[in-house]
Amino acid sequence: MKLPKELLEVERKTVETVNLPSDNNHDPSNILYDQGTYYLWYTQHDNERPYDHFADCKIMCCTSKDGIHWEEGKDALLPAESGWDCAGVLTANVIYDKGRFYMFYTGVGTDFAEGKTTRRCCGLAAANTPDGPFERLGNEPVLQWEEEGSWDDEAVDDISAVFFQNRWLVYFKGSRLTEPDGDKTMLGLAWADTITGPYHRYEGNPVIRGHAFSIWPYKEGLCLLSGLKHREGEGRIYGDNWNDPEGIQYLYYSEDGIHFEPCAPFPNRASGIFIPEGEDQKDITKYWGVSVATADAHKKRYIERFDFIKKNPQTT
């Protein structure tokens, strides 16, 4: 695989912002730009039960004119009144296609909230503007867990969608009922001819380790921030210490959307990416993103911005 040279020479730079969500707000989406405004969707927990899995979560949206100064967030998608996603919704990924905005999201139901199951899956909602309102497309999930014994028999969540090689691909995190460790989750993909599906799983799943991740088109292929350390067992991301110094995270690249190669070390957790327009799409330093950080070993989560910059030759 031929890796774009500039991806081997990139690093992360944290950028100071004003009013990006903090205090139990996390799992940011990709960032869209529409009519002079940047849009970011994110998950908000109930402050009375901030880390009680996903019960009582909702999806919020905040906006900015410059990507630095952000307005206070507003409700974007609430739990349904009944059904499979009535107890919580989270992890938005929003895609513009043919005049509409499509939101992939994770949902949980009453059994999850009551501790009777850990299973969860993904739905799809749509709106005519990024401000919404987003309305669910049907009453059933767009993608859900596989039969018991499969690598994704517990959960399918954290979807990111891309249009690649003339079809829609959705990448998703899968987890096992027998392996609840967040550092051992994997990423799979499914494809469809239209963004609304139906989606068909790739027979070779899973494709790479990953948790809360970002994937986006770049030149002839795809870039990926997987959200986990490169090698299992070499450092953790979702253990008791969220700042474990062992192991390395990378920016990855793939020519075919299936086989990913590490390019450059790049710290990331629960990231979302802004894709520029026109000729700027050929320059990785024109892209930027947001990700989750923490003020201590585990809690006090907040969202911060980062830029892709060229490495300083004197530090490599």
N, C-alpha and C positions, 0 to 999 in steps of 0.2 A: 504494500500500500504506500502510495506517495503522499506524505503529509505536507500540507502547506507550510512553507518555511516560517512564516510569521507566527504560526501557532506554537512553534518551538521556542520562540523568543518573546513570549508574552508573560506578564505577571499581573497579579491583582493589586489594585490600589483602593483602599477604603476612602470614601468621599464623605465629607461632613454635610449633613442635610438639616433641614428644619421641619419638625413635626411629622417625620415618618412614624408609623404606628409602633407603639411599645406597650408594655403592661398587658401581657397575655394575648397579644396579637402576633401572629406568626404565619408560616406557610404562605408566603406571598406568591402571587401568580406571575406570569409574564406581564410585561408592560406594553400597552398599546398607545398609539398617538392618533388622535382624531380631532379635527377642527381646532387645532391649536392647543390641545390639552393632552397631557399624559394621564393614563388611567392605570391604576394598580388595584387589584383585588387581593384580599387576604382573609385569614380565618381569625375570628374573635371568640375566645372562651368566655363563659360566664365567670365573672370574678369570684363568685362564691364557690366555685368548683373548678379552678383554673386548669388543672391537669388531670381531670377525671375522664380520661380517654377522649371521646369526641361528643359525648352527650351535651346538649345545649349549645353546641357551636353554631355559628352563623357566618355567612360570607359578607364582608364589607367591601366598600370601594372608596378609595381616596384619589384625589386628582392634584395635578400640578401644572403650572404653565412653563416651568423651566427644568423640571426634574430634580430640583434642589429644595424648593419651598413647597410644602404640601398642605392641602386643606384637610380639615377634619373629615374622617370617614363617615359614610352613610350606608344603610342597609342595602345589600344587593340581592341576596337570596336567603330566605328564611327556611327553616324546616317546614315540610309539608304538614297539612292538617291531619293526615293519616297516611298509612302505607310504609314502604320500605325505608323512606328517608324522613320520617316524622320526628325523630329525636335529635338530629343534628346534621348539618351540612358544612363542608369544609373543602380545602385544597382546590381552589378554582384554577382553571386554565381557560383563557378566553381567546377565541379565534374569529377573525373577520373573514367571511366568505359570501360572495354574491349578494352584498347589500345587507347582510344580517350579522349579528354578533352571537357566537355560540359559546356557551359556558359548560365545560366538562367539570364535574365536581364529585366528591365522595359523599355518601350518605349513610346514616345508620338509623335503625328503627328502635322500637320499644324494647325488644328482646336484648339489644345491645346495651341500652341505657340501664336496664335492670340486671345486667350481668349474666344473662342467660346464654349469650353467645359473644364471640369476638369477631364474627364475620361481618364484612362490609364490602360495598361495591360502588359503582360509579353511574351517575346519571348525566343527562344532557338537557340544558335549558337554552332558550334563545331570546333575543331582543332586537328591536330595530335600531336602537342607539346604544352606546356603551353605558349610558346612564340608566338603562332599563325602562320599564320593568322586565326582568327575565322571567319567562314562563316555561315551565317544564314541557318537554316534548314527550308526551305519553306518560303512562303511570308505571312503567317498568324500567329497570336499569338498562343502560346502553351496553354495559359489560359487567359481568359478575364472576364470582369464584367458580373454580372447576370442581369436579368430583373429588371426594375424600381420597387422599393419597397422592394427589397431584402437587406440584411445586407451589401452586397458588390456590390451595384448597381452603385457606382461611380468608384471604382478602385480595381484592383487586382495587387499588386506589392510586392517588397521586398521578392521574393521567396528564400527559402532555401530547398534544396533537400537532402534526406537521404534514404539509402537502409535499410529497417527495416522489419523484419518478412517476408522475401522473396518477397518483392515488393518495388517499388519506391514510396515514399511519398514526395510530395511537400507541404510545409507549406507556406502560403502567408498572407500578410496583406490585409484586406478588409476594405473599407470605404463607407459611405452612402452619396448620393447626398444631403440629408437633414441635415447632421451632419458633417461639415468640420473640426471639432476640432480634431487635431492630437493626443490628449490624450484620445480619445474615440474610436480609431480604434481597431479592433479585428483580431485574427488570425484564419484562417481556414486551412483545408488540403484537398488534392486530391491525388488519387493513380493511379498507372499504372503498368503494368507488365514489361515494358521496359522504360528506361530513356527518350526516345523520345515520350512517350505517345502512344495513347491518354489518358488524365487524367480525372478521374471521381471524382466529389466532394463527400466528406463525407456528408451523409444526416443529421448528427447532428451538422454541422457547425453553428456558430463559436465555437472554443474550449476553448479560453482563450483571455484575453486582451493582446494587443501587438502592437508594431509599428515596428521600425527597429530592428530586432531580430536576434538571432542565435539559431540554434538547431543542436544537434549532437549526435551520438550514444555513449553511455557509459554503459559498462557492459551489462546487459540484457535489458536496457531501453534507454531512451533519456533524455539528459539534455537540458535546455532552459534558455536563457537570453531574456526576452520578450521586453526589451526596455522601459517599462512603470512602474510606481509605481504599487504596488500590488492591491490597492483598488482605484477605481475611486473616485475622489473628495478629496483624501488625498495626496496632492502634485502634481506638474506638471512636465513634461519633456519638452514639446514643446510649452509652453506659452512664454510670453515676458521674463521671467526669467528662463533661462536654468539651473540655479543652485538653484532652489527652494529647501530649506532644509526639507520641510514637506514630509511625506510619506516615504515608504521603497520600494526599489527594491530587488528582490530575484534571486537567482539561483534556478531553478525548476528541478524536476525529474518526469518522467512518466514511468510506466511499459508497458503501452499499446499504447502510442503515442497519447492518447486522453485526459486522465485525468492527470493533472499536479499538483504537490504539492510543496509548497515552502520549501526550505531546509535551506539556509543561506542568510542573507542580502548580496547583491552584486551589487554595482553601475554599471550601464551599459547603453550606448546609442549607437545605430548603431554599433554593435559589429561583429567581425569575429573571428573564432576559428581555431587554429592549432591542428590537431589530431595526436598524435605520433603513432609509429608503434609497433607491437609485444606486448610483455608483458607490455610495458609502457602504453598501452591503459587502463589498469586496475587501473592506479594511476592518480587521477585528478591533482596532482601537476606536472605531466609531460606535461599537456596541457598548452597552453597559448593563448593569443588573442590580438586583437587590437580593439580600439573603438574611437568614436569621442568625443572630449572635446572642450571647448571654452575658450578663454582668457577673455571674458567679459560676460555680461548677455545674449547675443544672438549670436553675430557674431564672427569673427576671429576664425573660426573652424580649428581644426587640428586633426591628427590621432596620438594616443599614444598606446604603448604596455602595457599589464598587464599580470601578472602571477597569477595562482591559488596557494595559499600557505595555510599551516595549521595555524589556529588561535593560537596566543600566549595565553596560558592558563591564564596568569596574566591579560589579557585585556578583558576576557569574563565574 
